Amino acid sequence: MNTLVSADIEAYAQADSIPESDLCRALREETQRRMKSPQMIVGLLEGAFLKRWRIWRRQLAYWRSICSRLQRALICWGGSGRWNRDQLRGR
């Protein structure tokens, strides 16, 4: 099978990644045994990246919601005499 990444880089990435769970290991072994071309499935490293990516997306959505709530609150305060947009922008 042709590989795009050298074995040294692959070993380094696997050593720095999360360990494979028992369920994923059993699924991988079953897939390797039953399929003709199992190398097209998502591997351990790709799965770890996708898991991390999902967490990053969730965190980003959380911070976006907080920032939009804060922005709405600051705009509302502008009419009450506490703050206005020009004060927030330093004008």
C-alpha positions as CSV (number, residue, x, y, z in Angstrom):
1,M,0.0,0.0,0.0
2,N,1.3,3.5,-0.9
3,T,1.6,6.0,1.9
4,L,1.8,9.7,1.9
5,V,3.4,10.1,5.3
6,S,6.7,8.5,6.3
7,A,6.6,5.8,9.1
8,D,8.6,8.1,11.4
9,I,6.0,10.9,11.2
10,E,3.2,8.4,11.6
11,A,4.8,6.9,14.7
12,Y,5.4,10.3,16.2
13,A,1.7,11.4,15.6
14,Q,0.4,8.2,17.1
15,A,2.6,8.5,20.2
16,D,1.3,12.1,20.8
17,S,-2.4,11.2,20.2
18,I,-5.1,9.7,22.3
19,P,-5.0,5.9,22.8
20,E,-7.4,3.7,20.8
21,S,-10.5,2.5,22.7
22,D,-11.4,-1.1,23.0
23,L,-14.5,-0.6,20.9
24,C,-12.6,1.2,18.1
25,R,-9.9,-1.5,18.2
26,A,-12.5,-4.3,17.8
27,L,-14.2,-2.4,15.0
28,R,-10.9,-1.8,13.1
29,E,-9.9,-5.4,13.4
30,E,-13.3,-6.6,12.2
31,T,-13.2,-4.2,9.3
32,Q,-9.6,-5.3,8.3
33,R,-10.7,-8.9,8.4
34,R,-14.0,-8.5,6.3
35,M,-13.3,-5.7,3.7
36,K,-11.3,-5.9,0.5
37,S,-9.9,-2.3,0.8
38,P,-10.1,-1.4,4.5
39,Q,-7.4,1.3,4.1
40,M,-10.0,3.8,3.0
41,I,-11.7,4.0,6.4
42,V,-10.9,6.7,9.0
43,G,-7.9,5.7,11.1
44,L,-7.0,6.4,14.7
45,L,-5.3,9.7,14.0
46,E,-8.0,11.0,11.7
47,G,-10.6,10.1,14.3
48,A,-8.7,11.9,17.1
49,F,-8.5,15.0,14.9
50,L,-12.2,14.9,14.2
51,K,-13.0,14.5,17.9
52,R,-10.8,17.5,18.8
53,W,-12.3,19.5,15.9
54,R,-15.8,18.8,17.3
55,I,-14.7,20.1,20.7
56,W,-13.2,23.2,19.2
57,R,-16.4,24.0,17.3
58,R,-18.5,23.6,20.4
59,Q,-16.1,26.0,22.3
60,L,-16.2,28.5,19.5
61,A,-20.1,28.5,19.4
62,Y,-20.1,29.0,23.2
63,W,-17.8,32.0,23.1
64,R,-19.7,33.5,20.1
65,S,-22.9,33.3,22.1
66,I,-21.3,35.0,25.1
67,C,-19.9,37.8,22.9
68,S,-23.2,38.4,21.2
69,R,-25.0,38.6,24.5
70,L,-22.4,41.0,25.8
71,Q,-22.7,43.2,22.7
72,R,-26.5,43.4,23.1
73,A,-26.1,44.3,26.7
74,L,-23.6,47.1,26.0
75,I,-25.8,48.5,23.3
76,C,-28.8,48.5,25.7
77,W,-26.8,50.3,28.3
78,G,-26.1,53.1,25.8
79,G,-29.7,54.4,26.1
80,S,-29.7,54.3,29.9
81,G,-26.9,56.9,30.4
82,R,-24.4,54.4,31.8
83,W,-22.5,53.8,28.6
84,N,-22.9,54.6,25.0
85,R,-21.2,53.4,21.8
86,D,-18.8,56.4,21.6
87,Q,-17.6,55.9,25.1
88,L,-16.9,52.2,24.4
89,R,-15.0,53.2,21.2
90,G,-12.9,55.8,23.1
91,R,-14.3,58.8,21.3
